[in-house]
Amino acid sequence: FPVTIQRGVLGEFYLEQILQNILPPGSYVLQHRLAEGLVVDACIKLDGRLLPIDSKFSLENYNRMLEASGEQRLRLERQFKEDLKKRIDETAKYVQPRKGTFEQALMFIPSEAIYYDLLVNRVGAITEDTDNLIQRAANKYKVIIVSPTSFLAYLQTVLQGLKALQIEETAKDIIQRVGELGKHLKTYEEYHNKLGNNLQTYRDWE
């Protein structure tokens, strides 16, 4: 991909395509303003709250790191790790429960290779005994890092939740309509009784 596409646009493009393919229209918003100067790439709307998703991610340093070796590769890996930490910090800012968000935000990485390297501690671990960046982001910053594949799994769960909410709303609507029907029947019964009483009174006069 051209450099201009790699500078975050690729992530935003993948994110939008996945959301369009999985979730129904109206269940998510793009470029949502949470607060003054705070615009998140996307938000999923679920049960009256928002799940923020950040996708501004650059693949340049990672690709340069893969092509390097020796001391240069170590230097580029440190630089890439710092980039990741900055992205985690920025994504954590979207966790705004007072603004109606969930207690977590998703950080979308448009590369299975990067996600795998993070998962197996190839990138981002201080020592072999430390948590990887994925674990630290989730535990400390409430940021869930997802790849295209794991993001799809999350969306399937969200989709089931949306369907359950839709069924719940449908059930509420049915209950409401039954209640309204009961009121109509009660009104009809009262009218029928009054009519019967009037007819009986008319017969008594005769």
N, C-alpha and C positions, 0 to 999 in steps of 0.2 A: 504494500500500500504506500502511496505517496506520504511524505512527512506531514503534510498539512492534514491528511486524514488521520494519521496516527496520533496527533496531538489531541486526544480526547474525543474527536468526532466519531471515530470508529466505535468506541464504547457506547456513545449516545445512540448511534445508529442501531447497533445490536440490541441495546436495551429496548428501544422503541419497537423494533421488529418483534422481539419476544413477547412484549406486553400485548401488542396487537394480535399476535397469533394465539395467545392463551386466554387472556382475560376479556370479558365482554366490555363493549364501549360504556363509558360512564363509570367504570370501576377504578379508573386511574386517571391521573392528570400529569401533564408534562410541564416542566419549567414552572413549578409551583412556588409562589412567594410565601415563605413561612413568617418572615419578619423583614423589617427594613434592611436592605442589603444582603438578605439571606434567601437565595433562590436555589431550590433543589431540582435536580434533573427530572425526577419523577416521584410521584407518591401514589401508593395503592390505597384506595378508600375501603375500609373494612370496619363494619360495626360502629360507624360514626367517628372513627379515628383514621389517622394517616400513617402509612409506613413509608418513610423517606428512602429513596434509592439514589445513590451518587454513582455516576459512571465516568466522570472525567479522569481518564487514566491514560498515561503515556507509555507506549511500548518501546520508545526509542532507546532508553538506557538499558532495558532488558536485552534488546537485540544486540546492542553494542557489547554488552557483557558476554553474551554467548560467543561472539566472534573474537573476543580477546583471550589472552592467556597470561599466566604468570602473575607478576605484580600488578600489571594493568587490569587484569580480570578482578583481582581482589579489590582494587581501588574502585572499579566500576560497580562491584557488588555492594560495597559500602554506600556508594552514591545511590544505587537503586534502592537499598534498604531505607535510606533516609527519605527518598521520594515516597516510599510506601508509608512510612510513619507520618509524613505530612498529609498524605491522602486520608489516613485513618483519623488524624486530628481534625481535618476539615469535615469529614463525614460525621464525626461525633457531634459537631455543632448543629447538625440537623435533628438531633434527638431533643425535641422541644415539647414535652408533655403538656405544658401550659398552653401551647399553641395547637394542641389536639393531636400530637403524634404519639406513637407507641414508645415504649422505653428502649427500643432498638432502632437502628438504621442499617440498611444494606449497602455494602460497597461492592459494586459490580466490576469484576476484572474480566475483560473480553478475551481471555486466553486460558485454556486448560493447562498449558505447559507451566505458566507462572503459578497458577493455583496449586498444581502438583508439587512444584519446587517448594512453595511455602508450606505445604502440608507435610512434607517429609523432612523439613528443616534444612533443605539445601540452601535456602536464602532466608536470612532474618533471624536465625538463632544465634544467641551470644555464645552459648556452649551447648554441648550435646544434651545436657540435663535441663535446659531451659525450655519453656513453652515456645512453640513457633508463633509467628506473627498472627496467624489466624486465631489461635487460642487467646493470645494476649489482647487482641483487638476486641474479641467477644467479652472476655472477662472484665477487662479494665475500662474499655471505652464504650461498651454496648454496641459495637459495630460488627455486623456479621458479614464477613468477606465471602462472596459467592462467585463462582465461575458460570459460564453459560449453562453447563449441565446441572450444577447444584441449584442454580437460580430457577431452572425449569422445575426441579423437584419442589422448591419453595412455592412456586406459583401454583402447582397442582394442589398443594395443601390449601393455599389461599382460595383457589377456585372451589374446592369442596366447602370451605367456610362460607363463601358467597352463596353457594347453592343452598346451604343450610339456612342462612339468613333469609334467602328468598322464600324458602318453604315456610319459615317461621312467620314472615310477613304475610304470606298467602293464608296461613292458618289464622292469623289475627284478623285478616280481612274477612274470611269466612265467618269467624265468630261474630264480628261486628255486624255482618249482613244478617246472620241468624237472629242476632239481638234486635235488629231493626225490623226484621220480619215478625218477630214475636210481638213487638210494639204495634205493628200494623194489624196483626191478628187480634190483639187485645182491644184495639180501637174498633175493629169491625165487630167483635163480640159485644162490646158495649152498645154500639149503634144498633146491632141486631136485637139486643135485649130491649132497648128503648122502643124500637119499632114494634116488637112483640107486645110490649106493655101498652103502647098507643092503640094497637089493634084490639087488644082485650078490652080496653076502656071504651072504644067505639062500639064493640059488640054489647057491652053492658048497657050502653045508652039505648041501643035498639031494643 
